[in-house]
Amino acid sequence: MQEMTLWELSRACAFTAFGCYTLAVCWGILLSARSWKPAAAQFVFHRFLSTLGLVAMVLHVVTLMFDHYAHVGLGTLAGIDHRRGVQLGVVALWLAVILPFTFKLRERKWMSIRVWRALHYLGYAMWVAILIHGIAEGTDSRAAWVLGVYAAAAGLVAAAAWWRWVDKRKVNRGRRAARANASGAEAAS
């Protein structure tokens, strides 16, 4: 009975973490596009989703460590495991732990915005690692509803990224046009 409860809790935590990180990635994309004015409250929500995802991910790992059928130990957390899907989960876990520290380093001005942004792009890699980990290692990953959840999440992230890419191109075209108009005005005077 206890083993079944640990498995159910671990499974629930895994889906919660995946959902939170899916929304956090999408929210972060929309924040980077400056979709909301002011962005401060939306930034707080992005951080909340990321924190909730991290807590759910840690609970997922802890429950697996106590589940005798999962065979997850301290070595697994160091990436020592023959299962590639588990190794991707470990990579995602450590990225999820490291990324919040980049905020603190940036706030203290110990890191430039350019370096912070470059490191923050690892959030995409983390999300992809979580997705592949879930598909490869999830006990429900062959169920149609789970595949539907994964497909919907991938579609949501892809749509947000596509929208951001289109929006950025539009902004860049506007900037080039403004520069060209300014250059033309200076040449005319």
N, C-alpha and C positions, 0 to 999 in steps of 0.2 A: 504494500500500500504506500509506504513512504517513498519508494523508488518511483512509483507512478506520479506522486505529487511533485517530486523534484523534476521529473521530465516535463510535466505540464507547466510548472513554474518557469523552467528554463525556456521552453517553447514560447510561452507568453512574453517573457522578457526579450527573446530574440525578435519576435514580431514587433514589439513595442520599440525596440532600438532601431530596427529597420524603418519603421514608419516615422519615427522622430528624425532620423538622419535624412530620410527622403525629403521631408518637409523643410528641414534645416538647409539642405543643399538648394532646394528651390527658392526658399526665402532669401538665402544669401545671394543667389543669382539676381533676384529682383532688387535686393538692396544695392548690389553693385551697379545696377542700371539706374539707380537713383529714382526708382519708381514711386517712392513715398517721400513726401515732404511734410514735416520733418522726419528724418530717418531714425532718430534716437529711440523712439518707442519700438519701432520695427527691429532695430538692432538688438534691443533687450529681448524681444520675442525669439529672434534667431539664436541668441545665446541660451535662452531657456530651453528651446528645442534640442540644442546640442548637449546641454547639461543633462536633460532628461534622457536623451539617447545614451549618453555615457553611463549614467546610473543603471539603466536597463541592461546595457552591455556587460557591465561589471557583475550584475546579479545573474545574468545568463552564464557567465564563466564560473562564478562561485557555485551555482547550483549544479553545473556540470561536474565540477571537481568533487562534489559530494555524491554524485550519481555513479554507482559502481559500474553501470553498463556503458557509460560514456568514455571511460578510459582517458580522462583529462587530468593531468597532474602538473606539477610545477615545471617539468621539462617541456610540456606543451606550450606553456606561456613564454618559454625561451625560443619557441619555434622548432623544437625537436619533436617532430611527428612525421610519420611517413605519408600521412594523408595531405595532399595538396590543398584541399578545401579547408582543412583545419589550419594549415599554415597561412592561408589567406585571411582567415578569421583572426589569427594572431597579429598579422600585419595591420589589419583594420583596428584591432584593439589598441595597439601601441600608437597608431596615428590618432585615434580618438583621445588618447591620454595626452599626447604631445601638442596637438593643435590648440587647445585652450591656453597653454603656456605662451604661445606666440602672441596672444592678445595682451598678456601681462608684460611681455618684453616690449611690445609696441607701445603700450601705455606709458612705460617708464623711459621711453625713447632710447632703449638699448638696441633697437632694431629699426632700420629704415622702413618706410612704407613699401618700397620696392621689394625688399627682402621678405617682409611680412606677406605681401601679396603672392610672391612666388611660393612661399611655404604653404600659404593658405590654399593654393591650387591642389595641394595634396588631399584636400577634402574630397575632391572628385575621385581620386584613386582610392581613398578610404571607402567611399560609397560603393564603387564598383567592386572592391574586395568583399564588402559585406554582401552584396548581391550574389556574387559568384559563390561565396561561402555558403549562403543560404540554399542556393540551388544544389551545390555539390554535397553538402553535409546535412541539410535539413531532413528530418524524418518525414515531413509532409511534402517535400519538394516535387513529388510526382502527382500530387492531387491537383485537379483542374483549378480549384479555387485559389490555391497557392500560386500556381503558375500565372493565373489571372492577376493576382496581387503584384507579383514581380513584374509582369508586363505593364500593368497600369503605372507602377512606380517608375519604371524605366521610361515610359512614355511621358510622364509628368516632368521628369528631370530633363529629358531630351527637348521637350517643348519649351521649358524655361530657358535652357541654354540656347536654343534656336532663336527665341524671342530676344534674348540678350544680344546675340550676335547681330541680328537684323537691326535692333535699336542702336547698337554701337556704330554700325555702318552708317545709319541715318545721321547720327550725331557728328561723325567724322566728315560726312559730306557737307553738313551745315557749317562746320568749322572751316573747311576748305573754301566754301563759297564766301564766307565772311572775310577770310584772308584775301581772297581774290578781289573782292569788292573794295577792301581797304587799300590793297596795292593799286587798284585802278584809280581810286580817289586821289592817292598820293601822286600818281603819275600825271593826273589831269591838272594838279595844282602847280 
